[in-house]
Amino acid sequence: MTEADDLTHNIHVLKELQRKAWFHLADPALTTFERRETRNQIKQTGAELRSYLEMMSERTRFRPRPVEQDATGGLGKFEFRLLGGD
């Protein structure tokens, strides 16, 4: 996997952890300690997710754009016309 794929995978995993933690937090059978630990997990994964999303944003923002080249070497084909001739 490339570094961008790793980053995308990590973002997906953290989003899934967040989703499961919020679902777990809705359980009325949780003790006070378990609720606190779940909220701490949500805060921690939220901070990690935020940093990964910032990294992804920076990479897409500063990614060099590919130069489009055709078969003639990149400049294309020029068409010249003579103007004003009788």
N, CA, C and O of each residue as an XYZ file, in Angstrom:
344
protein
N       0.839     -1.188      0.000
C       0.000      0.000      0.000
C       0.877      1.241      0.000
O       1.946      1.264      0.610
N       0.419      2.252     -0.678
C       1.153      3.498     -0.699
C       0.835      4.307      0.549
O      -0.056      3.957      1.323
N       1.566      5.376      0.730
C       1.353      6.216      1.907
C      -0.038      6.860      1.899
O      -0.665      7.001      2.949
N      -0.512      7.244      0.730
C      -1.858      7.829      0.631
C      -2.921      6.791      0.960
O      -3.925      7.104      1.599
N      -2.696      5.548      0.519
C      -3.637      4.471      0.851
C      -3.648      4.210      2.354
O      -4.707      3.988      2.940
N      -2.471      4.237      2.977
C      -2.388      4.060      4.428
C      -3.156      5.154      5.149
O      -3.885      4.888      6.104
N      -2.990      6.364      4.693
C      -3.671      7.500      5.308
C      -5.187      7.363      5.159
O      -5.929      7.591      6.114
N      -5.635      7.001      3.986
C      -7.059      6.803      3.751
C      -7.597      5.669      4.615
O      -8.690      5.770      5.171
N      -6.831      4.595      4.725
C      -7.237      3.460      5.556
C      -7.331      3.873      7.031
O      -8.295      3.526      7.713
N      -6.335      4.610      7.519
C      -6.348      5.071      8.913
C      -7.546      5.973      9.194
O      -8.162      5.877     10.255
N      -7.873      6.839      8.254
C      -9.034      7.719      8.415
C     -10.306      6.884      8.498
O     -11.171      7.142      9.336
N     -10.415      5.896      7.638
C     -11.599      5.030      7.649
C     -11.708      4.274      8.983
O     -12.792      4.181      9.559
N     -10.594      3.742      9.463
C     -10.596      2.995     10.729
C     -10.995      3.907     11.886
O     -11.793      3.513     12.737
N     -10.453      5.110     11.925
C     -10.790      6.028     13.018
C     -12.256      6.449     12.969
O     -12.895      6.587     14.012
N     -12.787      6.653     11.780
C     -14.211      6.991     11.657
C     -15.071      5.845     12.184
O     -16.072      6.070     12.866
N     -14.675      4.625     11.864
C     -15.419      3.458     12.334
C     -15.327      3.333     13.858
O     -16.320      3.009     14.511
N     -14.155      3.586     14.424
C     -14.006      3.568     15.882
C     -14.897      4.620     16.538
O     -15.521      4.364     17.567
N     -14.947      5.787     15.940
C     -15.804      6.854     16.462
C     -17.272      6.422     16.426
O     -18.008      6.616     17.393
N     -17.683      5.842     15.317
C     -19.066      5.413     15.179
C     -19.426      4.372     16.235
O     -20.476      4.458     16.873
N     -18.544      3.387     16.413
C     -18.801      2.334     17.401
C     -18.787      2.885     18.824
O     -19.579      2.453     19.661
N     -17.898      3.831     19.103
C     -17.826      4.404     20.443
C     -19.094      5.186     20.764
O     -19.611      5.089     21.877
N     -19.600      5.954     19.813
C     -20.843      6.696     20.053
C     -22.014      5.730     20.248
O     -22.884      5.966     21.087
N     -22.033      4.648     19.475
C     -23.075      3.644     19.630
C     -22.978      2.997     21.012
O     -23.992      2.771     21.672
N     -21.755      2.703     21.442
C     -21.523      2.101     22.758
C     -21.923      3.058     23.880
O     -22.456      2.633     24.905
N     -21.668      4.322     23.685
C     -21.997      5.324     24.698
C     -23.503      5.419     24.933
O     -23.931      5.830     26.011
N     -24.302      5.050     23.953
C     -25.757      5.116     24.084
C     -26.326      3.971     24.925
O     -27.516      3.965     25.241
N     -25.491      3.017     25.282
C     -25.950      1.874     26.075
C     -26.289      2.322     27.501
O     -25.419      2.840     28.201
N     -27.526      2.134     27.937
C     -27.915      2.590     29.278
C     -27.308      1.741     30.407
O     -27.348      2.142     31.570
N     -26.754      0.584     30.073
C     -26.188     -0.291     31.102
C     -24.740      0.060     31.457
O     -24.147     -0.592     32.317
N     -24.167      1.071     30.817
C     -22.771      1.445     31.094
C     -22.637      2.059     32.483
O     -23.513      2.786     32.952
N     -21.531      1.749     33.115
C     -21.235      2.377     34.407
C     -20.656      3.762     34.155
O     -20.320      4.109     33.023
N     -20.546      4.533     35.199
C     -19.972      5.878     35.079
C     -18.537      5.799     34.558
O     -18.133      6.595     33.709
N     -17.772      4.837     35.071
C     -16.386      4.668     34.633
C     -16.320      4.318     33.147
O     -15.495      4.869     32.418
N     -17.181      3.407     32.693
C     -17.181      3.008     31.285
C     -17.576      4.172     30.376
O     -17.031      4.327     29.283
N     -18.519      4.983     30.832
C     -18.902      6.172     30.050
C     -17.731      7.138     29.928
O     -17.460      7.670     28.852
N     -17.041      7.357     31.040
C     -15.893      8.264     31.027
C     -14.811      7.740     30.088
O     -14.236      8.501     29.310
N     -14.535      6.440     30.164
C     -13.515      5.849     29.297
C     -13.926      5.932     27.821
O     -13.091      6.185     26.953
N     -15.186      5.723     27.552
C     -15.668      5.814     26.166
C     -15.558      7.244     25.654
O     -15.149      7.464     24.514
N     -15.918      8.214     26.486
C     -15.782      9.623     26.070
C     -14.315      9.978     25.846
O     -13.995     10.721     24.918
N     -13.423      9.455     26.682
C     -11.990      9.702     26.482
C     -11.513      9.092     25.163
O     -10.708      9.689     24.449
N     -12.014      7.908     24.853
C     -11.657      7.271     23.582
C     -12.159      8.112     22.405
O     -11.452      8.280     21.412
N     -13.365      8.632     22.521
C     -13.923      9.481     21.457
C     -13.064     10.726     21.276
O     -12.794     11.130     20.145
N     -12.633     11.339     22.373
C     -11.786     12.535     22.277
C     -10.444     12.203     21.639
O      -9.955     12.947     20.789
N      -9.845     11.077     22.053
C      -8.532     10.704     21.536
C      -8.602     10.364     20.044
O      -7.790     10.850     19.257
N      -9.557      9.542     19.663
C      -9.662      9.189     18.244
C     -10.085     10.396     17.415
O      -9.721     10.507     16.244
N     -10.856     11.303     18.022
C     -11.235     12.525     17.314
C     -10.030     13.398     17.005
O      -9.929     13.974     15.922
N      -9.111     13.491     17.970
C      -7.893     14.283     17.747
C      -7.018     13.636     16.675
O      -6.472     14.326     15.813
N      -6.887     12.305     16.732
C      -6.105     11.603     15.711
C      -6.742     11.766     14.332
O      -6.054     12.023     13.344
N      -8.048     11.615     14.282
C      -8.765     11.756     13.021
C      -8.590     13.155     12.452
O      -8.391     13.314     11.248
N      -8.661     14.154     13.294
C      -8.480     15.539     12.855
C      -7.092     15.739     12.255
O      -6.948     16.394     11.223
N      -6.063     15.172     12.903
C      -4.705     15.340     12.380
C      -4.533     14.611     11.048
O      -3.879     15.124     10.140
N      -5.118     13.411     10.928
C      -5.033     12.687      9.657
C      -5.780     13.426      8.549
O      -5.312     13.473      7.411
N      -6.924     13.994      8.872
C      -7.678     14.743      7.865
C      -6.925     15.998      7.434
O      -6.976     16.381      6.265
N      -6.225     16.640      8.374
C      -5.400     17.797      8.010
C      -4.266     17.380      7.088
O      -3.952     18.080      6.125
N      -3.641     16.221      7.387
C      -2.566     15.730      6.529
C      -3.095     15.431      5.129
O      -2.445     15.759      4.136
N      -4.265     14.814      5.046
C      -4.867     14.503      3.753
C      -5.182     15.793      2.994
O      -4.967     15.879      1.785
N      -5.688     16.781      3.706
C      -6.018     18.060      3.090
C      -4.760     18.741      2.543
O      -4.770     19.275      1.435
N      -3.690     18.718      3.320
C      -2.436     19.323      2.867
C      -1.894     18.611      1.635
O      -1.397     19.251      0.708
N      -1.989     17.307      1.627
C      -1.465     16.553      0.475
C      -2.257     16.832     -0.785
O      -1.678     16.968     -1.863
N      -3.569     16.919     -0.666
C      -4.357     17.186     -1.865
C      -4.228     18.640     -2.295
O      -4.357     18.959     -3.477
N      -3.973     19.522     -1.329
C      -3.838     20.934     -1.657
C      -2.524     21.241     -2.356
O      -2.479     22.071     -3.264
N      -1.456     20.574     -1.938
C      -0.137     20.875     -2.487
C       0.373     19.799     -3.438
O       1.560     19.772     -3.763
N      -0.507     18.920     -3.885
C      -0.099     17.880     -4.822
C       0.229     18.528     -6.155
O      -0.573     19.298     -6.683
N       1.401     18.225     -6.706
C       1.721     18.805     -8.014
C       0.785     18.239     -9.068
O       0.543     17.033     -9.132
N       0.278     19.118     -9.872
C      -0.650     18.703    -10.923
C       0.150     18.131    -12.086
O       1.178     18.691    -12.466
N      -0.308     17.037    -12.646
C       0.416     16.449    -13.775
C       0.304     17.344    -15.004
O      -0.752     17.906    -15.295
N       1.407     17.458    -15.705
C       1.436     18.253    -16.932
C       0.911     17.377    -18.052
O       1.408     16.277    -18.291
N      -0.093     17.883    -18.729
C      -0.672     17.103    -19.825
C       0.218     17.237    -21.050
O       0.535     18.336    -21.504
N       0.607     16.083    -21.564
C       1.434     16.060    -22.759
C       0.773     15.155    -23.779
O       0.174     14.133    -23.442
N       0.896     15.551    -25.020
C       0.409     14.670    -26.056
C       1.601     14.053    -26.777
O       2.737     14.197    -26.327
N       1.364     13.389    -27.857
C       2.410     12.643    -28.551
C       3.486     13.538    -29.159
O       4.554     13.033    -29.506
N       3.255     14.848    -29.306
C       4.231     15.727    -29.953
C       5.239     16.298    -28.964
O       6.074     17.115    -29.353
N       5.188     15.902    -27.721
C       6.197     16.373    -26.785
C       5.670     17.397    -25.801
O       6.459     17.949    -25.034
N       4.401     17.673    -25.783
C       3.853     18.536    -24.762
C       3.384     19.887    -25.247
O       2.581     20.528    -24.569
N       3.844     20.340    -26.377
C       3.435     21.655    -26.832
C       2.241     21.587    -27.765
O       1.634     22.614    -28.070
N       1.909     20.439    -28.204
C       0.770     20.309    -29.101
C       1.153     20.668    -30.527
O       2.324     20.875    -30.845
N       0.158     20.734    -31.357
C       0.386     21.035    -32.764
C      -0.059     22.461    -33.031
O      -1.172     22.855    -32.683
N       0.818     23.227    -33.651
C       0.481     24.603    -33.980
C      -0.067     24.659    -35.394
O       0.427     23.987    -36.301
N      -1.101     25.477    -35.562
C      -1.631     25.694    -36.904
C      -1.345     27.149    -37.265
O      -1.780     28.072    -36.577
N      -0.606     27.335    -38.357
C      -0.258     28.676    -38.797
C      -1.134     29.042    -39.981
O      -1.415     28.217    -40.850
N      -1.568     30.317    -39.995
C      -2.379     30.821    -41.108
C      -1.741     32.125    -41.595
O      -1.204     32.912    -40.815
N      -1.819     32.315    -42.875
C      -1.350     33.563    -43.455
C      -2.555     34.487    -43.585
O      -3.588     34.116    -44.142
N      -2.402     35.681    -43.066
C      -3.503     36.635    -43.069
C      -3.245     37.757    -44.056
O      -2.098     38.134    -44.299
N      -4.309     38.282    -44.619
C      -4.236     39.470    -45.456
C      -3.740     39.244    -46.859
O      -3.449     40.218    -47.552
N      -3.632     38.066    -47.299
C      -3.191     37.808    -48.674
C      -4.334     37.857    -49.664
O      -5.407     37.317    -49.397
N      -4.110     38.529    -50.863
C      -5.156     38.587    -51.905
C      -5.048     37.450    -52.847
O      -5.843     37.344    -53.780
